Amino acid sequence: MTNGTTTDTAPAHAGAVSAPQANQVFAAIDIGASSGRVMLGRVSAATGVSLETIHRFPNGVIELDGGLRWDFDALFAEVLKGLAAAASVAATNGEHITSIGIDTWAVDYGLVNDAGELTSVPFSYRDERSRATVERVHAVIPPEKLYATTGLQYLQFNTVYQLASEPNLDGVQALLIPDLIAFLLTGERRTEATNASTTGLFDAVAGGWATGFLDALGLPRNIFPELIQPGETVGTLLPAILEQTGLPADTAVVAVGSHDTASAVAAVPAQEQHFAYISSGTWSLVGVELNKPVLTEPSRQANFTNERGVDGTIRYLRNVGGLWLLSECQRSWAAQGFSQSLPALLDSAAALPTGGPQINADDPAFTAPDNMPDRIRAAVRNTGAVLPDRPAAVVRCIMDSLAAGYARTLAEAERLTGRSTGVVHIVGGGSQNRLLCQLTADATGKTVVAGPVEATAQGNVLVQARAAGVVTGGLAELRGLVVAGTSLENYEPAHEVSGVAS
């Protein structure tokens, strides 16, 4: 394989696709921390998964009642607008929307009372409210005990710490964001398992709620609705939703890997048994796929997480800083009147020599928005180095730091699992960033396979299609369909490249 080569290799295990179901399409609601979209997905043996973006919309936090919260009313209004547009497109094409799948970021939730009302606007994980409750939780349940049961990496915004900061949980349930959207669409309360595993209150071995932890923290045992697995049906649409969207009355909401990383990993186009993956977006999720969790003390000390994947797999990974750093820098520079395009910025960064200053890209100091270039330069100064006050230099620092962080994390994952990997799959938005992909190949010494960009939406659609009987097989077969419909780019270590893939 050579640098930047496009491959169209036939999949080793293409999933069987039922030809009579050709008019069936699937709606994917895919929402990230900064934007969301509603897409229509079509599945065929020849072309794999094809996606059509129907509606894009912004997402973000707002300052409200003294905290950072999601603008959830606006978010749900955009979801309905997207579903109405999808219904119109499908009807025009003579297609039938069989189901809807929802994936979003993890850990955050809305509180819903017995009457089905959202009692407050959901907080964002970027809010600082849970910082003060971490010690209180650990005083009741030591970190070692938390990890030995949940296998969840420590992040101060994990759901367990957020819930511990709530003043009153009487008469309410916590619905994680994709489950909250599903509830508003169907009236049915469920908690999808891949997202449940990010709460810090999920037993990684038993696959259910850690009720002993709920009791110890004084949280109601029914604080979360019952669990549901990817591929199971949540419910059908409420009459009011049918009226607003024009969707068919039999349209189901199907649980997918509702944690967006779970859907993304389900669509990693891996043909080898042991592979590494990087889901590169606002955050970077770096890890390997396992059949059972690693709950050792060294794993906890390394802050690796064991989260559920599709088909009961374990996403053994660690959060590493992501392209949030770059997007926040771009936002700051735009406010200052600097408007160079991202490809041009990356080309300028790629032209700079290797060996420049680096930062710890997943330092909590970079979690909050605003003034990111200044904070990055300050972090570099703290290392005893100097970062020039030029956007290209800052961008190169970010890219070098991310690649170095990826390499360190993958090396630790291999050490802790005793499993070596030969190929690194980068999926998501970062797979288009040629500079980042090449630097990652250089830093890891491994072949990097970049793509697909829309892995999350593809994984979402594939789980729906399998639930509908349109696709059969396990993860290997689903991934074979991703390979069939994706042009992949390969990067070998120690080659020069620049820019963003066209």
RACOR-V626691 format. One record per residue. N is the residue number from 0. D_FIRST is the distance of its C-alpha to the first C-alpha in Angstrom with 1 decimal. Layout:
N:D_FIRST
N:D_FIRST
This chain:
0:0.0
1:3.8
2:7.0
3:8.8
4:7.0
5:9.5
6:9.1
7:12.4
8:12.0
9:15.6
10:16.6
11:17.7
12:20.9
13:22.1
14:25.4
15:28.5
16:29.9
17:33.6
18:34.2
19:37.8
20:36.7
21:35.0
22:37.5
23:36.8
24:35.1
25:34.6
26:35.4
27:33.3
28:35.1
29:32.5
30:34.1
31:32.8
32:34.8
33:34.9
34:34.5
35:34.6
36:34.1
37:35.1
38:32.6
39:33.0
40:30.4
41:30.1
42:28.3
43:27.5
44:25.6
45:24.1
46:23.1
47:22.9
48:24.5
49:25.7
50:27.6
51:30.4
52:31.6
53:35.4
54:36.8
55:35.5
56:37.9
57:38.1
58:38.7
59:40.0
60:42.7
61:46.3
62:49.0
63:51.7
64:54.5
65:53.4
66:49.8
67:46.3
68:46.0
69:43.9
70:45.5
71:45.5
72:48.0
73:46.1
74:42.8
75:44.4
76:46.0
77:42.6
78:41.4
79:44.4
80:43.8
81:40.3
82:41.4
83:44.1
84:41.7
85:39.4
86:42.4
87:43.4
88:40.0
89:39.8
90:43.4
91:42.8
92:39.9
93:42.0
94:39.7
95:40.9
96:39.6
97:39.6
98:39.0
99:38.0
100:35.7
101:35.9
102:33.6
103:34.3
104:34.1
105:35.8
106:39.0
107:41.3
108:44.1
109:47.2
110:50.6
111:52.3
112:56.0
113:57.8
114:58.5
115:54.9
116:55.1
117:52.5
118:54.7
119:52.8
120:49.8
121:46.8
122:45.9
123:42.5
124:40.6
125:40.8
126:44.6
127:46.1
128:48.6
129:47.0
130:46.8
131:50.5
132:50.2
133:47.5
134:50.0
135:52.4
136:49.8
137:48.9
138:52.6
139:52.9
140:49.6
141:48.0
142:44.3
143:43.7
144:45.4
145:43.6
146:40.2
147:41.3
148:42.1
149:39.8
150:36.7
151:36.4
152:35.3
153:38.1
154:38.1
155:41.5
156:41.1
157:40.4
158:42.7
159:45.0
160:46.0
161:46.4
162:48.7
163:50.7
164:51.5
165:53.0
166:56.8
167:57.6
168:55.7
169:58.7
170:58.4
171:54.8
172:51.4
173:48.1
174:45.6
175:42.0
176:41.0
177:39.2
178:42.1
179:44.6
180:43.1
181:43.2
182:46.8
183:47.9
184:46.5
185:47.9
186:50.5
187:48.9
188:48.0
189:45.1
190:42.5
191:39.0
192:37.7
193:34.3
194:36.2
195:39.1
196:37.0
197:36.7
198:40.4
199:41.2
200:43.7
201:41.6
202:41.6
203:38.0
204:39.2
205:41.9
206:40.1
207:43.2
208:45.2
209:46.3
210:49.9
211:51.2
212:49.5
213:50.9
214:54.3
215:54.0
216:53.1
217:55.8
218:53.5
219:54.6
220:53.1
221:52.5
222:50.9
223:47.8
224:48.0
225:47.0
226:43.4
227:41.3
228:37.9
229:35.0
230:35.8
231:39.6
232:41.9
233:43.6
234:46.1
235:46.9
236:47.7
237:51.1
238:53.5
239:53.4
240:49.6
241:49.8
242:52.4
243:50.4
244:47.1
245:48.2
246:45.8
247:46.9
248:49.3
249:47.0
250:44.0
251:42.9
252:41.2
253:38.7
254:37.4
255:33.7
256:31.7
257:34.1
258:32.6
259:29.8
260:27.3
261:28.2
262:27.3
263:24.1
264:22.9
265:24.1
266:21.6
267:18.5
268:16.0
269:15.3
270:14.8
271:15.1
272:18.6
273:18.3
274:16.5
275:17.6
276:18.3
277:19.7
278:21.9
279:22.3
280:25.5
281:29.0
282:28.3
283:25.1
284:25.1
285:22.9
286:22.9
287:22.2
288:23.7
289:26.6
290:29.3
291:32.1
292:32.9
293:33.0
294:36.5
295:37.0
296:38.6
297:35.7
298:33.6
299:36.4
300:36.7
301:33.0
302:33.7
303:31.2
304:32.1
305:32.1
306:32.1
307:32.3
308:29.5
309:29.8
310:31.0
311:32.4
312:29.2
313:29.4
314:27.3
315:27.5
316:26.7
317:28.3
318:29.0
319:27.6
320:28.7
321:27.0
322:27.0
323:30.7
324:31.1
325:29.5
326:31.4
327:34.6
328:34.2
329:33.7
330:36.9
331:38.9
332:37.8
333:38.7
334:42.1
335:42.6
336:41.9
337:38.4
338:36.2
339:33.1
340:30.3
341:27.4
342:24.8
343:27.1
344:27.7
345:24.0
346:23.6
347:26.6
348:25.4
349:22.1
350:24.2
351:26.1
352:25.5
353:23.9
354:26.4
355:28.5
356:30.7
357:29.6
358:31.4
359:31.4
360:29.9
361:31.4
362:34.9
363:37.5
364:38.9
365:36.3
366:37.1
367:39.9
368:39.6
369:41.0
370:40.8
371:37.2
372:36.7
373:39.9
374:39.0
375:35.6
376:37.4
377:40.1
378:37.5
379:36.1
380:39.7
381:40.3
382:37.6
383:39.5
384:37.0
385:37.6
386:35.4
387:36.3
388:37.9
389:35.3
390:33.1
391:29.9
392:30.7
393:31.3
394:28.1
395:26.1
396:28.0
397:27.2
398:23.4
399:23.5
400:25.8
401:23.8
402:20.6
403:22.8
404:24.6
405:21.5
406:20.5
407:24.1
408:24.4
409:21.4
410:22.6
411:26.0
412:24.9
413:23.4
414:26.6
415:28.9
416:27.4
417:26.5
418:23.1
419:19.8
420:16.7
421:13.1
422:11.6
423:13.5
424:14.2
425:16.0
426:18.4
427:21.4
428:22.3
429:20.3
430:17.0
431:18.1
432:18.7
433:15.9
434:17.8
435:18.2
436:14.6
437:13.6
438:16.7
439:16.0
440:12.7
441:14.8
442:17.8
443:16.4
444:14.0
445:11.7
446:8.4
447:10.1
448:10.0
449:12.7
450:15.3
451:17.7
452:20.2
453:23.1
454:22.1
455:25.7
456:27.4
457:25.1
458:26.0
459:29.6
460:29.7
461:28.1
462:30.7
463:33.4
464:32.3
465:32.3
466:35.8
467:37.0
468:35.9
469:33.5
470:30.5
471:30.8
472:28.8
473:27.6
474:24.7
475:22.1
476:23.6
477:23.8
478:20.2
479:19.3
480:21.3
481:19.5
482:16.1
483:18.2
484:19.4
485:16.6
486:14.0
487:11.4
488:9.5
489:6.7
490:7.8
491:7.4
492:11.0
493:13.3
494:12.4
495:15.2
496:15.3
497:18.4
498:20.1
499:19.8
500:17.5
501:19.8
